[in-house]
């Protein structure tokens, strides 16, 4: 499937009343999903932290550089048996395939290498995020519906 065909499909899907569309052709898979405007979170550059009662944190600004020989917070807080699942692209992260469906994975769930843990919407395309490690999700680092940057940690996974 070439770029023109994908653009044509996106245009038709955008104008249609469909909420979800999936196309599989040989080794090519395209999944499209529309979210209601109420489900979207608008991120502003001025926001530095969003905290809710579920202890899920999202920081849109990076921590200050460490001074002198002090280790950064990432180096001191992340034990050797903890790996991070990071965002492979910039976009809006969703923990469930649809707002009315259960999340792919949540804190405390077991995850295997290759499992889908969330999706990221970028340019009206839904991209699956798969785990690179096996273990237990020990921490969810961003809020559902928040904007993530390339390489930003989304989950912490305790190996084992």
C-alpha positions as a Markdown table, in Angstrom:
| # | Residue | x | y | z |
|---|---|---|---|---|
| 1 | Unk | 0.0 | 0.0 | 0.0 |
| 2 | Unk | 1.5 | 3.3 | -1.0 |
| 3 | Unk | 1.4 | 6.7 | 0.6 |
| 4 | Unk | -1.3 | 8.1 | -1.7 |
| 5 | Unk | -3.7 | 5.1 | -0.9 |
| 6 | Unk | -3.1 | 5.7 | 2.9 |
| 7 | Unk | -3.8 | 9.4 | 2.6 |
| 8 | Unk | -7.0 | 8.6 | 0.6 |
| 9 | Unk | -8.1 | 6.1 | 3.3 |
| 10 | Unk | -7.3 | 8.6 | 6.1 |
| 11 | Unk | -9.4 | 11.3 | 4.3 |
| 12 | Unk | -12.4 | 9.0 | 3.8 |
| 13 | Unk | -12.1 | 7.7 | 7.4 |
| 14 | Unk | -11.9 | 11.3 | 8.7 |
| 15 | Unk | -15.1 | 12.2 | 6.8 |
| 16 | Unk | -17.0 | 9.1 | 7.7 |
| 17 | Unk | -19.0 | 8.3 | 10.8 |
| 18 | Unk | -16.9 | 5.3 | 11.6 |
| 19 | Unk | -15.1 | 5.3 | 15.0 |
| 20 | Unk | -12.7 | 2.5 | 14.3 |
| 21 | Unk | -11.2 | 1.0 | 11.1 |
| 22 | Unk | -8.6 | -1.8 | 10.7 |
| 23 | Unk | -7.0 | -3.0 | 7.5 |
| 24 | Unk | -4.7 | -6.0 | 7.1 |
| 25 | Unk | -3.0 | -6.7 | 3.8 |
| 26 | Unk | -0.2 | -9.3 | 3.7 |
| 27 | Unk | 2.4 | -8.0 | 6.3 |
| 28 | Unk | 0.9 | -4.5 | 6.4 |
| 29 | Unk | -1.6 | -3.5 | 9.1 |
| 30 | Unk | -3.4 | -0.2 | 9.5 |
| 31 | Unk | -5.6 | 0.7 | 12.5 |
| 32 | Unk | -7.5 | 3.9 | 12.7 |
| 33 | Unk | -9.5 | 5.1 | 15.7 |
| 34 | Unk | -11.4 | 8.3 | 16.4 |
| 35 | Unk | -11.7 | 9.7 | 19.9 |
| 36 | Unk | -14.5 | 12.0 | 21.0 |
| 37 | Unk | -13.2 | 15.6 | 21.7 |
| 38 | Unk | -14.2 | 15.0 | 25.4 |
| 39 | Unk | -11.6 | 12.2 | 25.5 |
| 40 | Unk | -8.7 | 14.4 | 24.3 |
| 41 | Unk | -6.4 | 16.2 | 26.6 |
| 42 | Unk | -4.9 | 19.5 | 25.4 |
| 43 | Unk | -1.4 | 20.0 | 26.6 |
| 44 | Unk | 0.1 | 23.4 | 27.0 |
| 45 | Unk | 3.8 | 24.2 | 27.2 |
| 46 | Unk | 3.3 | 26.0 | 30.5 |
| 47 | Unk | 2.1 | 22.9 | 32.3 |
| 48 | Unk | 4.9 | 21.4 | 34.4 |
| 49 | Unk | 3.1 | 18.6 | 36.3 |
| 50 | Unk | -0.3 | 17.0 | 36.4 |
| 51 | Unk | -1.1 | 14.8 | 39.4 |
| 52 | Unk | -4.3 | 12.9 | 40.0 |
| 53 | Unk | -5.5 | 10.8 | 43.0 |
| 54 | Unk | -4.4 | 7.6 | 41.3 |
| 55 | Unk | -0.8 | 8.6 | 41.8 |
| 56 | Unk | -0.1 | 8.8 | 38.1 |
| 57 | Unk | 2.3 | 11.6 | 37.2 |
| 58 | Unk | 3.1 | 13.4 | 34.0 |
| 59 | Unk | 6.0 | 15.8 | 33.8 |
| 60 | Unk | 6.2 | 17.8 | 30.6 |
| 61 | Unk | 9.4 | 19.6 | 31.5 |
| 62 | Unk | 12.7 | 17.7 | 31.9 |
| 63 | Unk | 14.5 | 17.8 | 35.3 |
| 64 | Unk | 17.3 | 20.3 | 35.7 |
| 65 | Unk | 20.8 | 19.0 | 34.9 |
| 66 | Unk | 22.6 | 17.5 | 37.9 |
| 67 | Unk | 25.1 | 19.8 | 39.6 |
| 68 | Unk | 28.8 | 18.7 | 39.8 |
| 69 | Unk | 29.1 | 15.0 | 40.7 |
| 70 | Unk | 25.6 | 14.4 | 42.0 |
| 71 | Unk | 23.8 | 11.7 | 40.2 |
| 72 | Unk | 20.5 | 12.6 | 38.5 |
| 73 | Unk | 17.2 | 11.6 | 40.0 |
| 74 | Unk | 16.8 | 8.9 | 37.3 |
| 75 | Unk | 20.1 | 7.3 | 38.3 |
| 76 | Unk | 19.4 | 7.2 | 42.0 |
| 77 | Unk | 15.7 | 6.2 | 41.8 |
| 78 | Unk | 15.8 | 3.4 | 39.2 |
| 79 | Unk | 17.1 | 0.0 | 40.6 |
| 80 | Unk | 19.0 | -2.4 | 38.4 |
| 81 | Unk | 16.0 | -4.7 | 38.0 |
| 82 | Unk | 13.7 | -1.9 | 36.7 |
| 83 | Unk | 13.5 | -1.2 | 32.9 |
| 84 | Unk | 11.4 | 1.6 | 31.3 |
| 85 | Unk | 9.0 | 1.4 | 28.4 |
| 86 | Unk | 9.5 | 4.6 | 26.5 |
| 87 | Unk | 7.5 | 6.4 | 23.8 |
| 88 | Unk | 8.7 | 5.5 | 20.3 |
| 89 | Unk | 7.2 | 8.8 | 18.9 |
| 90 | Unk | 5.6 | 12.0 | 19.9 |
| 91 | Unk | 1.8 | 11.9 | 20.4 |
| 92 | Unk | -1.1 | 11.4 | 22.7 |
| 93 | Unk | -0.9 | 8.2 | 24.8 |
| 94 | Unk | -4.0 | 6.1 | 25.5 |
| 95 | Unk | -3.9 | 3.0 | 27.8 |
| 96 | Unk | -7.0 | 1.4 | 26.3 |
| 97 | Unk | -8.1 | 0.7 | 22.7 |
| 98 | Unk | -11.3 | 2.6 | 23.2 |
| 99 | Unk | -12.6 | 4.7 | 26.2 |
| 100 | Unk | -15.2 | 2.1 | 27.0 |
| 101 | Unk | -12.7 | -0.9 | 26.9 |
| 102 | Unk | -10.3 | -2.1 | 29.7 |
| 103 | Unk | -6.7 | -0.9 | 29.5 |
| 104 | Unk | -4.0 | -3.0 | 27.8 |
| 105 | Unk | -1.9 | -3.1 | 30.9 |
| 106 | Unk | -2.0 | -1.3 | 34.3 |
| 107 | Unk | 0.2 | -1.1 | 37.4 |
| 108 | Unk | 0.7 | -4.6 | 38.9 |
| 109 | Unk | 0.1 | -6.5 | 35.6 |
| 110 | Unk | 2.5 | -9.0 | 34.2 |
| 111 | Unk | 3.9 | -8.0 | 30.8 |
| 112 | Unk | 5.9 | -10.1 | 28.3 |
| 113 | Unk | 8.2 | -8.9 | 25.6 |
| 114 | Unk | 6.1 | -8.0 | 22.6 |
| 115 | Unk | 2.9 | -7.3 | 24.5 |
| 116 | Unk | 1.0 | -4.2 | 23.6 |
| 117 | Unk | 1.0 | -1.9 | 26.6 |
| 118 | Unk | -0.7 | 1.2 | 25.2 |
| 119 | Unk | -1.2 | 3.2 | 21.9 |
| 120 | Unk | 0.0 | 6.6 | 20.8 |
| 121 | Unk | -2.0 | 8.7 | 18.5 |
| 122 | Unk | 0.0 | 10.9 | 16.1 |
| 123 | Unk | -1.3 | 12.6 | 13.0 |
| 124 | Unk | -4.7 | 10.7 | 13.3 |
| 125 | Unk | -2.9 | 7.4 | 13.2 |
| 126 | Unk | -2.9 | 4.9 | 16.1 |
| 127 | Unk | 0.5 | 3.3 | 16.9 |
| 128 | Unk | 0.8 | 0.3 | 19.2 |
| 129 | Unk | 3.5 | 0.5 | 21.8 |
| 130 | Unk | 5.0 | -2.9 | 22.6 |
| 131 | Unk | 7.1 | -3.9 | 25.6 |
| 132 | Unk | 10.7 | -4.6 | 25.0 |
| 133 | Unk | 11.0 | -6.4 | 28.4 |
| 134 | Unk | 9.2 | -9.0 | 30.5 |
| 135 | Unk | 8.2 | -8.5 | 34.1 |
| 136 | Unk | 5.6 | -6.6 | 36.2 |
| 137 | Unk | 4.5 | -3.1 | 35.6 |
| 138 | Unk | 5.6 | -1.4 | 38.8 |
| 139 | Unk | 4.8 | 2.2 | 37.9 |
| 140 | Unk | 2.8 | 4.2 | 35.3 |
| 141 | Unk | 4.6 | 7.4 | 34.7 |
| 142 | Unk | 2.1 | 9.4 | 32.5 |
| 143 | Unk | -1.6 | 10.2 | 32.6 |
| 144 | Unk | -3.9 | 8.6 | 30.1 |
| 145 | Unk | -4.6 | 11.0 | 27.3 |
| 146 | Unk | -1.5 | 13.1 | 27.9 |
| 147 | Unk | 1.0 | 14.2 | 25.3 |
| 148 | Unk | 4.3 | 12.3 | 25.4 |
| 149 | Unk | 7.7 | 13.1 | 23.8 |
| 150 | Unk | 9.9 | 10.7 | 21.9 |
| 151 | Unk | 11.9 | 8.6 | 24.4 |
| 152 | Unk | 9.8 | 9.7 | 27.4 |
| 153 | Unk | 9.3 | 6.9 | 29.9 |
| 154 | Unk | 5.7 | 5.7 | 30.1 |
| 155 | Unk | 6.0 | 2.6 | 32.3 |
| 156 | Unk | 8.5 | 1.2 | 34.7 |
| 157 | Unk | 8.8 | -2.6 | 34.6 |
| 158 | Unk | 10.4 | -4.7 | 37.3 |
| 159 | Unk | 12.1 | -7.6 | 35.6 |
| 160 | Unk | 11.5 | -11.1 | 36.9 |
